[in-house]
Amino acid sequence: MRILITGCTYFPSRNGQSIFMINLAEGLADQGNKVMVVLPTRDGHPKKFERNGVDILEMKSLDLGQFHADASMTFFADKEVNHILDDFRPDVIHIHDHYPLSNTFVRIGMKRHIKLVGTNHFVPDNLAPYVPGSSHFFSLLSKVMWNWMLMTFNHLDFATAPSRTAAQILREQKIKLPVYPISCGVNTKRFKPDPEIDRASWRKRFGLDTQKPAILFVGRVDAEKKIDLLINALKIRGKDDVQLVIIGNGSHRKHLEQISRHFGMEKQVHFLGFVADEDLPSLINSTDIFAMPSEAELLSIASLEAMACGKPLLLANARALPELLHDGVNGYLFDAGKPEDAAKKIDLFLSNPDTWTAMGNESLKMVQMHTLENTIAGYSMLYYALVAGNTLPNPQTEWLRIRPGAASLKNAPTAN
């Protein structure tokens, strides 16, 4: 099968959408499919190259980095898109956002009767922080943003979302097509427990305390991730018995560093910045608890990676995060936006270190329904049914029973 994937971000970006697109494209290519990824260029220079079996085409674009580090868009690309479709002849076009380039592929793909699929990674909460004054008119802004998204997605054959919660959000927006919940997946061959790791050595390498328990955050260091909540939770506790490790870069890093200095917590909060892909599994294995305070997660690949390494979780009780956690079994949920409750849950963790291994083992069990193999198999199943003209399964009943990994659903928590 020939599959064209498009969106506004891909390698070498390290946001959730790009990580998923990379894993999906390379996983499909490994199965013998012909895969092309088309996206706006980040450096102003259009280029075409191959990476891990995937043909990648970066198109001329407008750099919007002043708004967001990963933002660039391609406008008025009808001629180029027609040439790409003439040359590649895809069976399926799979979009990963609703921005101008994806919209162009959908509009022209419809005219050519190409099968169209889309995965939604968007909620207005993720864009609102970059719109000045948006807190004063968020309801209106949210409605406009959703309408913009639906103008593209309602022309697809079907849509997917990375969790049951995310799929339900689309249904609540009155999307007019089937929405299938398919996990972003995690590479359990890369991310796995490493009982032989020299934790002290890895901690020393990154300037961490070798003795204190370590709470880890991995992701974009941007406002919507709510990392300041974790720092405030440590301040509320008023104890220097645990360290917070933050991996990633973003627009909010300087602000968070200022908060840490203001609280006198420079030695308790560690900003590691970018960590090489090959080092990330070992660094996760060298910490103790994974935390995700964001209130806008439609799944959380970083949380899945920590689960695959056998770590207990400290998650905000918001959006799709509760799907990854049985409260008190593989970690704890805290009330979203409330650092005082996060502080209580940190106290609960630190008072019972003998439970961490058992909780981590439960994370390992739960992550099996999110393996990358299940994700690739799920998309392949739907692609082939669509191209063959077969009846697609009902996404709210039959799909939950027959999809890859469905056997694990009996152990999965229900979405709040």
N, C-alpha and C positions, 0 to 999 in steps of 0.2 A: 504494500500500500504506500501511496505517496501522500505525505502529511506536511502541510505548511503551517508553521506556528508563528504567530506574530504578537507583539506587545511592545511596551516602551522601555523594557529593561531586560538585560540578560548578562552573561559573563562579560566583564569581571565584577559587576555589581553583586552585593551580598545581601540584598533585601529578600524578604520572603517570596515575592513573586518571581524574582530572577532565579533563586535557588530551585523553586518548583519547576520553572520552565526548563532549566538546565537538566534536572533529573528526568523530567518527562521526555524531552527531546532525545537525550542520550539513551534512555531506557528503551524508547521505541526504535531507535536506530540499532541497538543491540539485538533486537528481535528480527532484524532483517528488513525493516521498513526504510524507505527513502525519506529523510527528514530534512526540511529546510526551515531555518529561523530567520525572520526578517524583522528588523527593528531600526529605530533612529540611531544614527551614529552619535557617539559621545564626544568625539574629538574634532568634529567638523570635517572629517575626511571619509567619504564613502569608501567602503572596502568589502571584499568578499574573501572568505577563507573557510577552512575546514577545521573543526575541533571535535575530537572524540567521535568521529563518524557522522557528525552533523554539519551540513553546509550552512554557513552563516553569512547573511548579507546585511550590512549596515548602510542605511540610506541617508542622504543629505537631510539635515534637520536643523531646527532652531534650538539652541542651547538655552534651557530655562533654569540653569544651575543656581541663579540668584534666588529662586524660590525654593528649590529642593535639589540636593546633591545629585539625585538620580533622574532629574527631570529634563527631558528633551523630546521634541515632537516633530513629526514630519507632516508637512502640509502640501496640498495641491500635487498629489503624487499619482494621479490617475494614469498618466502615460507610463510611468515606471512600473506601477502595479500590473498593468496590462501586459507589459513585456515579461515580467516575472511569471505571471500565470501562463503565458504562451510557452515559455521555456520549461517551467517545472511541471506543469499539468497536474496539479494536486487532486487527489480524490477527496480530501477533506482540508478545509481551512479552519484552524483552531485559534481563536483570538483570546487574549488574556487581559484585555482592558477595553474601554470604549472610546479611546482617544482617536485623533484624526487618522492615523495610519490604519488601525484596526477597522475603523469605520469605512475607510476606502476599500479595504479588502472585502468587507461584507457587502458593500454596495455593488462592487463589480462582480464579486463571486455569485451574488444572486442572479445577475443578468446572464451569467455563464452556467447557471444551474449546478454549481458546485455545492457539496454538502458543507454546512456551516455549524460550528460548535464554538461555545465560549465558556471560559471559566471566570467567575467573578471573584476578584480579590479586594473589591472596593467597599468601603463604607464611608459616609461623609466625615465621620470623626477623624479619619486619617488625613483629610485635606484641609479641614477647617482651621487647624493651627497656622496654616500658611496664608490665610485670608485675613487681612487686618480687620479687627473689630467684629469678627464673625460671631463671637459669643453673644452679641446683641441681636443678631438676626439668624441664629442657627437653624431654627425651624424652617424659615423660608429658604435658606441656603441649601439645607438638606433636601427639600422638595425639588428644587431646581436641579441639584446634582443627580438625584435619582431619575428624574425625567430624562436628563441627558443620557444617562447610562441605558435606560430602557429604549430610547430611540434607536440604539444600535442593537441591543441584545434581543429585542422582540422580533428581529428578522432572522434569528438563528433557527436551526432545526431542533436543538436542545441546548441547555446550559448545564454547567456543573458548578458546585461550590464545595469548599474543602471540608465541610462538616454539616451535620444535620441542622445545627443552629443557623449556619450561613445559608443553607438552602431555604429554611423557613423564612429568613429575612427577605429573600427575593420573592417568595410567594406573597408575603405581606405587602410588598410593593406592587402587587398585581401584575407580575410578569406573565406573559401570555404563552409560555411554552414549558415543557417539562424541565424540571431542575433535579439533577441527580447529585446526591452527596457522595463525593469521592475524596478521600483523604489526600493531602499533599504527599504523604508517604515519607519514610525515613530510610536511609541506606543503613540497614542493620549489619552490613558487612564492614562498614567503616566505623559506625557508632555502636559500640558494644562494651560490656564490662571488661576491665583489664586488671584482674586481681594481682598481677605480678608487677604492676607499675611502681616505680620509685616516686611516691607522692612528694616526699621532701625535696628530691632533686628538681622535679618539675616546678614546685612552688618557688624554690630558690631562683630558678631561671627567670621567673616572672616577677620577682621581688615580693612574694607573698610570705606571710608568717607560716612557718612549717608546723606549728602546733595548734593554732586556733582553728576552730571550725570555719568553713568558708561557704558563704551563700553566693551563688553565681547567677549573673544575668548575662545573656548573650543576645545581641540584636542591635538595631539602629538606636543610637543615643539621641532620639528626637523627643519633642515634648509629649506626643501622644502615647509614648511608652510608659510615662508616669514613674520614671526611675527615682525621681525625687521622693516619692512615697517611701521607698525602701530606706533611703538615707534618713528621712524623718522618723521612720519606725525605730531605727537604731538610736537616734537621738532621744526619743521618748523612753526607750529602755534605760538609757543612761549607764550602760555597762560596756566595757571594752573586752568582752569575752568572745566576740565573733567578728569576722571580717567580711566585707562585701566586695566582690570581684565583678567588675563591669567590663565586658568584652564588646567592642564595637566603637564606631565613631558616628558623629552626627552633629546637628546644629545646636543641640542642647548641652554638649559636653562641657563647654566653658562655664555655663551657668551652674551645672552640677558640681564642678570643681570648686566654684566660689562658695556654694552652700557648704560643701565639706570643710573648706577652710574656715568659714564663719563659725561652724560648730566645733572646730578644733578636732576634726575627724580625719585629717589627712592620712594618718597611719592605719586607719580602720577601713577606709574606702579606697580601693585600688582601681584606677582607670588604665586598662591595658591597651586600649585602642584596637587596631586591627591585629588579629592573630591568624597566622597562616593556616590554610585548610588542613594541612597535614598535622598540625599541632593541636587542633581543636579537640579531637577525641581524647587525647591524653590529658589535656588541661581540664576537661569536664570530669574525667576520672580522678583527677587530683583534688577535686572539691567535694563538698558534702551534700548540699541542698541546692536545687535550682529554683529560682524565683522569676515569675512573670507578673508584674503589676499592671500591665496594660488593660484598658477597658474596651479595646477595639479589635481584639484578636478573632479572626474567623477560623483559626485553628491554633497555630504556633508551631512552626517547624523546629524552632530552638527548643521548645519544651519536649517535642518528640525525640530530638537527639539526646537530651538529658535522660529521658525515660529509657531509651535504648542502651544507655550506659549504666542503667540500674540506679538512678538517683531518685530520691523522694522529691516532691514538688511543693512549692508554696505559691499558690496562684490566686489572682483576683477572681472573685465570684462574678464574672462578667462575660457576656457574649459566649463564645464557644469553649472557653477554658474549662468549665465544669465537665465537659465531655471527656476530658483527659484525667479526671481525678475522682476517686471515691474518697470523700472526706474522712480522714482518720485512717485510711487504708494504705494509700500510696502517697500521702501527704495531707496538706491542709489548705482549705479555701479560706480567704479572708474577705471581709466586706470591701467591695470595690471603693477606692477613693478614701479609705479610712486607715491612716497609718497606725492609729492606736490599736486597731484589731490585728493588723499585720504584726505589730510588736508583741501582742499576746500569743500569736501563733509561733513566732520565733522563740519566745520563752518556752512554749510547749515542746518545740523541737529540741531545744538545748537541754531541757529537763529530762528528756528521754532518748539519749543517744543510742541506747541499745535497741531502739525500734527502727533505726535508719536502714539497716540491712534488709529487714523484712519488708519495709515500705518500698525500698528499691526493687526488690524481687517482684512486688506487685506491679510496679511500673513496667518492668520487663514483660510480665504477662500481658498487660493491657496494650502495650505498644505493638504486639504481634498483629493486631488487626490493621495497623498503619504501615506495614512494610511497603517498601517501594515496589516490590514484586506484585503485591496486591493492587497497588495503584495503577501500574502499567497494564496489568491484566484487565482491570476494570475499564480503562479507557479503550483498550484494544477491542474488548467485547462490544462496547457501544459503537465505536467507529465501524466495525465490520457489519453490525446489524444495520446501521444507517446506510452505508454504501450498498449493501445487498438489497435494501428495500424491505427488510424484515420489520415486523412490528416491534417497537421498542417496549421494554418492560415498564410497568407503572412505577414511577420513581418513589412513591410513598408507601407502596405495599410490596409488590413483587421484587423490585430492585433490592430492597433491604434483605430479602431472603436469598437471592441468587448471586449477589455481587461477590467478587473475591474477598475473602476475609469475613464473610457473613457468619461463618461458624463461630467466630469470636464475639459476635454481638451479644450473646447471652451473658457475657461477663462485662459488658460495657455499661458505663453509667448513662442515665438518660439526661438529655439536655434540659437545663432549667429554662 
